[in-house]
Amino acid sequence: MQTTDHLDEIQDLNLAYLLLAQRLLTEDRSAAMFRLKIDDDMADLIASLNASQLTTLSRTNQLLCHFGHEAAERLRQVVDNPRDNGLSRFHAALLMAGQGNASPLAGGEG
């Protein structure tokens, strides 16, 4: 039963991620590509998906999105940021922007 609940949550998260990605790409493509860490081909693909395709893709049992931080140390720097002078969001954005454009959908299901 718990596995089914987790699977439902993964699928809901996948659909929410895909819908958000499409909306971001529509509003500001270059900013969306930067934030989602995707390339032109992936942006084109996500933007072109219709409702049926979005639903089908979201129903996989693997997360389509993932942490943009392969190194735990970089994530630790964002979380344990001692800066409390109003620049912490800027510092976190710089740390997170340092990641490459690894596609969250590369390699099939996740």
CNS distance restraints for C-alpha pairs under 8 A (distance, minus, plus):
assign (resid   1 and name CA) (resid   5 and name CA) 6.42 0.50 0.50
assign (resid   2 and name CA) (resid   6 and name CA) 6.25 0.50 0.50
assign (resid   3 and name CA) (resid   7 and name CA) 6.08 0.50 0.50
assign (resid   4 and name CA) (resid   8 and name CA) 6.13 0.50 0.50
assign (resid   5 and name CA) (resid   9 and name CA) 6.25 0.50 0.50
assign (resid   6 and name CA) (resid  10 and name CA) 6.14 0.50 0.50
assign (resid   7 and name CA) (resid  11 and name CA) 6.19 0.50 0.50
assign (resid   7 and name CA) (resid  61 and name CA) 6.11 0.50 0.50
assign (resid   8 and name CA) (resid  12 and name CA) 6.15 0.50 0.50
assign (resid   9 and name CA) (resid  13 and name CA) 6.06 0.50 0.50
assign (resid  10 and name CA) (resid  14 and name CA) 6.10 0.50 0.50
assign (resid  10 and name CA) (resid  61 and name CA) 6.81 0.50 0.50
assign (resid  10 and name CA) (resid  62 and name CA) 6.99 0.50 0.50
assign (resid  10 and name CA) (resid  63 and name CA) 6.06 0.50 0.50
assign (resid  11 and name CA) (resid  15 and name CA) 6.29 0.50 0.50
assign (resid  11 and name CA) (resid  58 and name CA) 5.39 0.50 0.50
assign (resid  11 and name CA) (resid  59 and name CA) 5.14 0.50 0.50
assign (resid  11 and name CA) (resid  60 and name CA) 6.54 0.50 0.50
assign (resid  11 and name CA) (resid  61 and name CA) 6.86 0.50 0.50
assign (resid  11 and name CA) (resid  63 and name CA) 7.65 0.50 0.50
assign (resid  12 and name CA) (resid  16 and name CA) 6.20 0.50 0.50
assign (resid  12 and name CA) (resid  58 and name CA) 7.33 0.50 0.50
assign (resid  13 and name CA) (resid  17 and name CA) 6.00 0.50 0.50
assign (resid  13 and name CA) (resid  58 and name CA) 8.00 0.50 0.50
assign (resid  13 and name CA) (resid  63 and name CA) 7.70 0.50 0.50
assign (resid  14 and name CA) (resid  18 and name CA) 6.17 0.50 0.50
assign (resid  14 and name CA) (resid  57 and name CA) 7.99 0.50 0.50
assign (resid  14 and name CA) (resid  58 and name CA) 4.82 0.50 0.50
assign (resid  14 and name CA) (resid  59 and name CA) 7.56 0.50 0.50
assign (resid  14 and name CA) (resid  63 and name CA) 6.27 0.50 0.50
assign (resid  14 and name CA) (resid  64 and name CA) 5.86 0.50 0.50
assign (resid  14 and name CA) (resid  65 and name CA) 7.17 0.50 0.50
assign (resid  15 and name CA) (resid  19 and name CA) 6.12 0.50 0.50
assign (resid  15 and name CA) (resid  54 and name CA) 6.85 0.50 0.50
assign (resid  15 and name CA) (resid  55 and name CA) 6.73 0.50 0.50
assign (resid  15 and name CA) (resid  57 and name CA) 7.99 0.50 0.50
assign (resid  15 and name CA) (resid  58 and name CA) 4.92 0.50 0.50
assign (resid  15 and name CA) (resid  59 and name CA) 7.92 0.50 0.50
assign (resid  16 and name CA) (resid  20 and name CA) 6.06 0.50 0.50
assign (resid  17 and name CA) (resid  21 and name CA) 6.00 0.50 0.50
assign (resid  17 and name CA) (resid  64 and name CA) 7.86 0.50 0.50
assign (resid  17 and name CA) (resid  65 and name CA) 7.05 0.50 0.50
assign (resid  18 and name CA) (resid  22 and name CA) 6.18 0.50 0.50
assign (resid  18 and name CA) (resid  46 and name CA) 7.30 0.50 0.50
assign (resid  18 and name CA) (resid  54 and name CA) 6.91 0.50 0.50
assign (resid  18 and name CA) (resid  58 and name CA) 7.60 0.50 0.50
assign (resid  19 and name CA) (resid  23 and name CA) 6.23 0.50 0.50
assign (resid  19 and name CA) (resid  54 and name CA) 7.92 0.50 0.50
assign (resid  20 and name CA) (resid  24 and name CA) 6.05 0.50 0.50
assign (resid  21 and name CA) (resid  25 and name CA) 6.07 0.50 0.50
assign (resid  21 and name CA) (resid  32 and name CA) 7.20 0.50 0.50
assign (resid  21 and name CA) (resid  36 and name CA) 7.39 0.50 0.50
assign (resid  21 and name CA) (resid  46 and name CA) 7.30 0.50 0.50
assign (resid  21 and name CA) (resid  47 and name CA) 7.90 0.50 0.50
assign (resid  22 and name CA) (resid  26 and name CA) 6.17 0.50 0.50
assign (resid  22 and name CA) (resid  46 and name CA) 6.29 0.50 0.50
assign (resid  22 and name CA) (resid  47 and name CA) 5.25 0.50 0.50
assign (resid  23 and name CA) (resid  27 and name CA) 6.23 0.50 0.50
assign (resid  24 and name CA) (resid  28 and name CA) 6.00 0.50 0.50
assign (resid  24 and name CA) (resid  29 and name CA) 6.76 0.50 0.50
assign (resid  24 and name CA) (resid  31 and name CA) 7.87 0.50 0.50
assign (resid  24 and name CA) (resid  32 and name CA) 5.25 0.50 0.50
assign (resid  25 and name CA) (resid  29 and name CA) 4.26 0.50 0.50
assign (resid  25 and name CA) (resid  30 and name CA) 7.61 0.50 0.50
assign (resid  25 and name CA) (resid  31 and name CA) 7.90 0.50 0.50
assign (resid  25 and name CA) (resid  32 and name CA) 5.31 0.50 0.50
assign (resid  25 and name CA) (resid  33 and name CA) 7.26 0.50 0.50
assign (resid  25 and name CA) (resid  43 and name CA) 7.11 0.50 0.50
assign (resid  25 and name CA) (resid  47 and name CA) 6.69 0.50 0.50
assign (resid  26 and name CA) (resid  47 and name CA) 7.50 0.50 0.50
assign (resid  28 and name CA) (resid  32 and name CA) 6.02 0.50 0.50
assign (resid  29 and name CA) (resid  33 and name CA) 6.08 0.50 0.50
assign (resid  29 and name CA) (resid  43 and name CA) 7.88 0.50 0.50
assign (resid  30 and name CA) (resid  34 and name CA) 6.26 0.50 0.50
assign (resid  31 and name CA) (resid  35 and name CA) 6.12 0.50 0.50
assign (resid  32 and name CA) (resid  36 and name CA) 5.80 0.50 0.50
assign (resid  32 and name CA) (resid  37 and name CA) 7.98 0.50 0.50
assign (resid  33 and name CA) (resid  37 and name CA) 5.53 0.50 0.50
assign (resid  33 and name CA) (resid  38 and name CA) 5.10 0.50 0.50
assign (resid  33 and name CA) (resid  39 and name CA) 6.41 0.50 0.50
assign (resid  33 and name CA) (resid  40 and name CA) 7.62 0.50 0.50
assign (resid  33 and name CA) (resid  43 and name CA) 6.75 0.50 0.50
assign (resid  34 and name CA) (resid  38 and name CA) 6.87 0.50 0.50
assign (resid  34 and name CA) (resid  97 and name CA) 7.82 0.50 0.50
assign (resid  34 and name CA) (resid 101 and name CA) 7.77 0.50 0.50
assign (resid  35 and name CA) (resid  97 and name CA) 7.94 0.50 0.50
assign (resid  36 and name CA) (resid 103 and name CA) 7.98 0.50 0.50
assign (resid  36 and name CA) (resid 104 and name CA) 7.92 0.50 0.50
assign (resid  37 and name CA) (resid  68 and name CA) 7.63 0.50 0.50
assign (resid  37 and name CA) (resid 100 and name CA) 7.04 0.50 0.50
assign (resid  37 and name CA) (resid 101 and name CA) 4.48 0.50 0.50
assign (resid  37 and name CA) (resid 102 and name CA) 5.98 0.50 0.50
assign (resid  37 and name CA) (resid 103 and name CA) 6.11 0.50 0.50
assign (resid  37 and name CA) (resid 104 and name CA) 7.63 0.50 0.50
assign (resid  38 and name CA) (resid  42 and name CA) 5.96 0.50 0.50
assign (resid  38 and name CA) (resid  43 and name CA) 6.47 0.50 0.50
assign (resid  38 and name CA) (resid 101 and name CA) 5.42 0.50 0.50
assign (resid  38 and name CA) (resid 102 and name CA) 6.39 0.50 0.50
assign (resid  38 and name CA) (resid 103 and name CA) 4.85 0.50 0.50
assign (resid  38 and name CA) (resid 104 and name CA) 7.25 0.50 0.50
assign (resid  39 and name CA) (resid  43 and name CA) 6.16 0.50 0.50
assign (resid  39 and name CA) (resid 101 and name CA) 6.59 0.50 0.50
assign (resid  39 and name CA) (resid 103 and name CA) 7.10 0.50 0.50
assign (resid  40 and name CA) (resid  44 and name CA) 6.09 0.50 0.50
assign (resid  41 and name CA) (resid  45 and name CA) 6.22 0.50 0.50
assign (resid  42 and name CA) (resid  46 and name CA) 6.09 0.50 0.50
assign (resid  42 and name CA) (resid 103 and name CA) 7.38 0.50 0.50
assign (resid  42 and name CA) (resid 105 and name CA) 7.90 0.50 0.50
assign (resid  43 and name CA) (resid  47 and name CA) 5.99 0.50 0.50
assign (resid  44 and name CA) (resid  48 and name CA) 6.09 0.50 0.50
assign (resid  45 and name CA) (resid  49 and name CA) 6.50 0.50 0.50
assign (resid  49 and name CA) (resid  53 and name CA) 5.65 0.50 0.50
assign (resid  49 and name CA) (resid  54 and name CA) 6.04 0.50 0.50
assign (resid  50 and name CA) (resid  54 and name CA) 6.14 0.50 0.50
assign (resid  51 and name CA) (resid  55 and name CA) 6.18 0.50 0.50
assign (resid  52 and name CA) (resid  56 and name CA) 6.18 0.50 0.50
assign (resid  53 and name CA) (resid  57 and name CA) 6.00 0.50 0.50
assign (resid  54 and name CA) (resid  58 and name CA) 5.99 0.50 0.50
assign (resid  55 and name CA) (resid  59 and name CA) 6.29 0.50 0.50
assign (resid  56 and name CA) (resid  60 and name CA) 7.53 0.50 0.50
assign (resid  58 and name CA) (resid  64 and name CA) 7.77 0.50 0.50
assign (resid  60 and name CA) (resid 109 and name CA) 6.88 0.50 0.50
assign (resid  62 and name CA) (resid 109 and name CA) 6.14 0.50 0.50
assign (resid  62 and name CA) (resid 110 and name CA) 5.78 0.50 0.50
assign (resid  63 and name CA) (resid 109 and name CA) 7.60 0.50 0.50
assign (resid  63 and name CA) (resid 110 and name CA) 5.69 0.50 0.50
assign (resid  64 and name CA) (resid 104 and name CA) 5.91 0.50 0.50
assign (resid  64 and name CA) (resid 105 and name CA) 5.65 0.50 0.50
assign (resid  64 and name CA) (resid 109 and name CA) 6.59 0.50 0.50
assign (resid  64 and name CA) (resid 110 and name CA) 4.64 0.50 0.50
assign (resid  65 and name CA) (resid 104 and name CA) 5.13 0.50 0.50
assign (resid  65 and name CA) (resid 105 and name CA) 7.14 0.50 0.50
assign (resid  65 and name CA) (resid 110 and name CA) 7.10 0.50 0.50
assign (resid  66 and name CA) (resid 104 and name CA) 6.28 0.50 0.50
assign (resid  68 and name CA) (resid  96 and name CA) 7.30 0.50 0.50
assign (resid  68 and name CA) (resid  99 and name CA) 6.77 0.50 0.50
assign (resid  68 and name CA) (resid 102 and name CA) 7.89 0.50 0.50
assign (resid  69 and name CA) (resid  74 and name CA) 6.63 0.50 0.50
assign (resid  69 and name CA) (resid  75 and name CA) 6.24 0.50 0.50
assign (resid  69 and name CA) (resid  96 and name CA) 7.31 0.50 0.50
assign (resid  69 and name CA) (resid  99 and name CA) 6.77 0.50 0.50
assign (resid  71 and name CA) (resid  75 and name CA) 6.92 0.50 0.50
assign (resid  72 and name CA) (resid  76 and name CA) 6.09 0.50 0.50
assign (resid  73 and name CA) (resid  77 and name CA) 6.25 0.50 0.50
assign (resid  74 and name CA) (resid  78 and name CA) 6.62 0.50 0.50
assign (resid  74 and name CA) (resid  95 and name CA) 6.93 0.50 0.50
assign (resid  74 and name CA) (resid  96 and name CA) 7.78 0.50 0.50
assign (resid  75 and name CA) (resid  79 and name CA) 6.28 0.50 0.50
assign (resid  76 and name CA) (resid  80 and name CA) 5.70 0.50 0.50
assign (resid  76 and name CA) (resid  81 and name CA) 7.99 0.50 0.50
assign (resid  77 and name CA) (resid  81 and name CA) 5.63 0.50 0.50
assign (resid  77 and name CA) (resid  92 and name CA) 7.94 0.50 0.50
assign (resid  77 and name CA) (resid  95 and name CA) 7.77 0.50 0.50
assign (resid  78 and name CA) (resid  91 and name CA) 7.74 0.50 0.50
assign (resid  78 and name CA) (resid  92 and name CA) 5.15 0.50 0.50
assign (resid  78 and name CA) (resid  95 and name CA) 6.92 0.50 0.50
assign (resid  78 and name CA) (resid  96 and name CA) 7.89 0.50 0.50
assign (resid  81 and name CA) (resid  88 and name CA) 6.88 0.50 0.50
assign (resid  81 and name CA) (resid  92 and name CA) 7.87 0.50 0.50
assign (resid  83 and name CA) (resid  87 and name CA) 6.71 0.50 0.50
assign (resid  83 and name CA) (resid  88 and name CA) 5.43 0.50 0.50
assign (resid  84 and name CA) (resid  88 and name CA) 6.15 0.50 0.50
assign (resid  87 and name CA) (resid  91 and name CA) 6.07 0.50 0.50
assign (resid  88 and name CA) (resid  92 and name CA) 6.03 0.50 0.50
assign (resid  89 and name CA) (resid  93 and name CA) 6.09 0.50 0.50
assign (resid  90 and name CA) (resid  94 and name CA) 6.26 0.50 0.50
assign (resid  91 and name CA) (resid  95 and name CA) 6.28 0.50 0.50
assign (resid  92 and name CA) (resid  96 and name CA) 6.13 0.50 0.50
assign (resid  93 and name CA) (resid  97 and name CA) 5.91 0.50 0.50
assign (resid  94 and name CA) (resid  98 and name CA) 6.43 0.50 0.50
assign (resid  95 and name CA) (resid  99 and name CA) 7.84 0.50 0.50
assign (resid 102 and name CA) (resid 106 and name CA) 7.72 0.50 0.50
assign (resid 104 and name CA) (resid 110 and name CA) 6.43 0.50 0.50
assign (resid 105 and name CA) (resid 109 and name CA) 6.55 0.50 0.50
assign (resid 105 and name CA) (resid 110 and name CA) 5.22 0.50 0.50
assign (resid 106 and name CA) (resid 110 and name CA) 6.58 0.50 0.50
